Amino acid sequence: MTVRHDDLRVTWYGYATARIESADGTVVYTDPGRYGVLTGEWTPPGGGNPKDAAHPRATDHRPMDADLVVVTHDHHYDSEGIERVAADDATVVVFEGVDAGAIDRDVKPVEDLPFEVVRVGDADHVAVDGVGDVWSVPAYNDPDGSHANRDGSVPHPEGSGVGYRFTVGADDTSVFWPGDSDALDAFAELDVSLFLANISGDVCMSGPEAAALAERMDPDLVVPIHYNTLEFLEADSAAFASDVAKRAVPVALDETTA
């Protein structure tokens, strides 16, 4: 299924991979790849029929149509996934802390990607032709928050990643993808039309936390992603959608692509 919002079509492929296409043909991907979501190899955690999973069915997806790709942090960096979705003239915006040498997977160094690569810190603005403003914002787990360990360590310490707010389409519709982060107070201050909510909990905001953030942010639409791809990312998307709807915020699920 594809969700429509303003002049945008939004498709979730699994994990952190979302595709946003505007009516003028501009295409943006968030954190493409990993865990077989773009190669057709993903299967539901614990087995079962993919048709019954609250998750998109895996597809062998190599469109090479993206004008813009954004990468939030190391865990979501997949050079093969980027090469599957990016057009030859794509701009790939990557957080400056992403280091292929520190990733325990076989990935290409960021500087070897065959595209225009722009590195960003946690508060940068990048102008991308056809897209508009791409704004990086700090994204992390609070050491005093609900996802911290007893010793204060967290899966995503401050400075390890970012979220992105970008505009796309003839109406300059604003989209926000927080990456892996707590539901930070600063997010609620953003002017956002489409909120791609991370609801997996465990290592980042949970469904209830994301729903409370959506109420404060007051976007025009919420579409959750980054859940049920792996066992530790399992979440009740139906309960999340009900919670958001009760807060008078529009919400849509995209859990099948075929």
N, C-alpha and C positions, 0 to 999 in steps of 0.2 A: 504494500500500500504506500502511496505517497500523500503527504499532507500538503494542502494548499493554504497559503497565507499571503494576503495582499497579492502581489504579482510574483510570488515565490512558490516553488515546488520543493518540498523538503523530504528527503529520503534517508532513513537510517539503515545502514548496512550491518550493524552489529558493533560491539565494543564502543570505541569513541568515534567511529567513522560516520559522519553525516554529510550528505550532498545537498547543497542549496543551489537551485537554478532559478534565475530570474527570467521574466518573459522576454527580455532582450537577448537571452542566450548566455549570459554570464554565469559561470559555474564556480562554486567554492566548495572545498572539502575541509572538514576538520579531522585532524589526527588519523589519516587513512592507514588501514591495515592491522596486522597482527591477528593471531589465533584463527587464521583461516577464513576470516569474514569476507575477504575479497578474492580468495582462491577457490572457494567452494568446499573447503575441508572442515569447516566448523560443524560440530555436532553438539547437541544439548548436554549440559553437565549431568553426569550420571546416566547418559543414554536417553532413550525414548525417541518418539517420532518428532522430527523438527517441525512438522505441521502443527503440533500441539504445544510448542514452546512459545512463551511470551517473549518472542525475539524474532528478528528477521531471519528468514531462511538463507543459508549461505549461497552465494553465487560466484561463479568465475567471472570476475568483473575487471575488465581492462579497457576502459573507455578512452583514456588519455585525452580528457576534455576539460580539465580544470584550468581556469584562469588564475585561481589563487588556491594555495594549500597553506593551512596554518598548523603548526606543531607546537604543542604546549610544554612538553617536558620529555625526559629520557624514556620513561615507560611507554610513551605513545609514539616514539620515533621508529618508523619502519621504512627504510629506504626503498625496498621493493614495493611497498604499498604506495608510496609517493609516485614512483615511476609508473605504476599501473594507472593512476588517475590523472597525472599532470599532463597538460598539453606541452608541446615543444617550447612554446613561448610563455609558459606559466611563471608566476612569481611564487616562490616558496618562502614563507615567513617562519623562521625557526627561533625559538628562545635561545639566547646566547649560552645557556648552561647545558644544552644538549651536546654530549661528547660521545661519539661513537666508540672511542677507546675505553670508555668506562662502562659500556653496555655489554652485558654477558650474552649477546646474541650476534649473529653474523650480519652486520649492517654496514653499509657504505658510509665513509666519513661524510659529514654534511657538505663540506667544501667540494666533494667529488660528484655531487648531484648535478646532472646536466641541465640545470635550469638557472634562472636568476634567483639567487638565494639572498635573503635579507635577514640578518641576525638582529634580534631585538632584546632589550632589557625588559624590566617589569613596569615601565611607564613610558613607552615609546609610541609614536604615531608614524604610520607608513602610508603614503599615498600610492594606490595601485590602480593602474588604468582599468576602467570598466567596473571597478569595485567601489572606489572611494577610500574613506579613511579606515585603516586597520589599527586598532588601539590595543596594546598589550597592557594588562593589569595584573598586579600581584595576586598569586593564587597559592595557597598553602594550607597546612593543618596547623591550628593553633596549639602550642605545647600545653596550654591550659584548657584545651577544648575536649570534646567528647571522643575524639579519635586519637588521643595521645596515650602512650603507654605510661605505666606507673612512674617511670623515671623521667617522664617529660619528653622522651623521644617520639617522633612522629614519622609516618611514612613519607610525607612530603613537607620537609621543613621550608621555612620562608627562604626565598632565593633559589629554589629548585625548579620553579615552573611559573607559568603565567596562564591567565585566561585571555580570551580575545573578544572585543566588541568591534564589529565591522558593519559597514553599510553596503547594501547591494540592491540593484534593481532601479527602475525608473523613479520609484518613490523614495529611494534611499532608505529602505527598510533596515532598521538596526537589528542585528543578531548578536546574541551573547552566548559564548561557550566558555564555562569556567574552568574546563579541564578537571584535574583531580584536586579538589580543594574543599575546605569547610565552607559553610554558608556564611561568608564574611560580611560584616556590616557594610563595608564599602560597596559590595555588589548591589545592595538595595538602593543605593544612590544613583545607579546608572540609568540612563534613559534607554530602555530596551523595548523593542516591539516583539521580537521572537526570542524566547529564552529556551535554549537547549539545556535542560536540567540534567545534571548528573545525580542519579538517585540510588546508587549502588550501596551506599553506606560502607561500613568497615574501614576503608582507607580514605573515604571522602564523605561528603554530605549524604545523609540518608533521605529516604522519601519524605518523612515528616519534616525534616530540616529544610529540604528543598521546597516543600509546599509552603512552609512559613516564609521562606525567602521570596517565593513567588508572590505571596500576598503583599509583602512590603515593596517589592519591585514594581508590581502592577503592570506586567507586560500585556500586550494584546493577545499573545498566545504562548503556551508552554508546551514543548514537546520533549519528553524525557528520552535520554539515551544513556549508554554506558551502564547497562545492567543485564543480568542473566546470561552473559557470554561465558562466564566462568562461575564455578561454584561459589567462590567467595564474593562474587558480585550479584548474587541472587537478591531480587527485590520484588515486592508485590506491586506491579505497575497499575493494576486495577484499583488497588487501595489508594495509591498515590493520585491517580486521576480523580477519584471520588473526593479526596481531601482537597485538592486544588479547586475542583468545581464548587465545593461547599464554601470556598472562600471567594466565590464570584469572579474567578479568573478562568478564562477559556483555556482548555487543555485538549490535546489530541495525542493518541498513541499510534505509533507506526511499527507494527510488529510482524509484518510479512511483506516481502518484496516480490513474491511470485504466487 
